[in-house]
Amino acid sequence: MSLSAVLPAAAGSSPSPSPSESPSVTVPTLQDAQESANQAASWVEQNWSTWLAVGMRVVLILVVASVLRVVVRRAITKLIDRMNRTAQQASGTALGGLLVNAERRRQRSAAIGSVLRSVASFLIMGTAALMVLSAFQINLAPLLASAGVAGVAVGFGARNLVTDFLSGVFMILEDQYGVGDTIDAGVASGEVIEVGLRVTKLRGDNGEIWYVRNGEVKRIGNLSQGWATAGVDVTVKASEDLDRLKATLSEVAEKMGKEEPWNELLWSPIEVLGLDSVLIDSMVVRVSAKTMPGKSTAVERELRWRVKRAFDAADIRIVGGATAPVDEESAPDPMAAVAAPSVHSEPASSETRAAAPVPPQQTAGK
């Protein structure tokens, strides 16, 4: 039997083993591809108008928001510049030059402009973002609820920061104080060197710098707005002539009001108000005047200097306190130079006998 006859017989009797049967792969036909393309084209044809409308709406929202933001910021900048020009025109007058501080005006205008521009940008761009999300059919209710909860949490966690910021905004808008003013903020007092939305910097009388949080300020006493009062109390003997005393003080006040630079610092004539108090051996005369803010101390010192010189020339004695000491000169005590008596001056005293020398003892038999 030949080998060629055996192989077909063996193949027919038992099938040859195969490693594994591979799955059949379906090859897309040209007709399937054509159907998919037709479906995509139909979907695009049905929805292109919607997509185009959404895109145009988003672009329109962004363009309007950007243009509106630029316009509002420029309007705020022009408004601040106009406020500065008005203040500069007021500073050209005699009174305005005394009241307007250039650095204070610049910082206040910069702070107000920054706050207004930031608020305007936040409102405009925030509204535009919400409108864009709404254009994409996104439900804004969960987003707004989450933002509200987050805002409440931040407000409770950073309530001091929020309080400081809001207090600083209203202080600047109301012009309660500015750079160059001398204020009493309760927690600290001094000259304002910088005004911020959160912290105000003060320089104290000894040169120290105080950082005061705006939220901690409960009341403010501005010593640099309006006018100040210079008051001097003169204490003299009760026996002085009141008419001569008043004439001397009036002459000093009139002369000081006509001299430079006091005629500019004094905003009203120096007035002799009269007797402030009368005691048994002294009396207090009150002299007062309105001055430029912050210049009351200098006016008081100069007024005291002039009053002292005028009283010395008029032979009017100024006593050193509310109660004047009696100046009667008493005669010298004749016993002041006499020493105190000593016990050793009496021979019979025990101290004298104790201090006497011991006599020599005689021996027996001599």
Secondary structure, 3 states (H helix, E strand, C coil): CCHHHHHHHHHHHCCCCCCCCCCCCCCCCHHHHHHHHHHHHHHHHHHHHHHHHHHHHHHHHHHHHHHHHHHHHHHHHHHHHHHHHHHHHHHCCHHHHHHCCHHHHHHHHHHHHHHHHHHHHHHHHHHHHHHHHHHCCCCCHHHHHHHHHHHHHHHHHCHHHHHHHHHHHHHHHCCCCCCCCEEECCCCEEEEEEECCCEEEEECCCCCEEEEEHHHCCCCEECCCCCEEEEEEEEEECCCCHHHHHHHHHHHHHHHHHCCCHHHHECCCCEEEEEEEECCCEEEEEEEEEECCCCHHHHHHHHHHHHHHHHHHHCCCECCCCCCCCCCCCCCCCCCCCCCCCHHHCCCCHHHHHHCCCCCCCCCCC
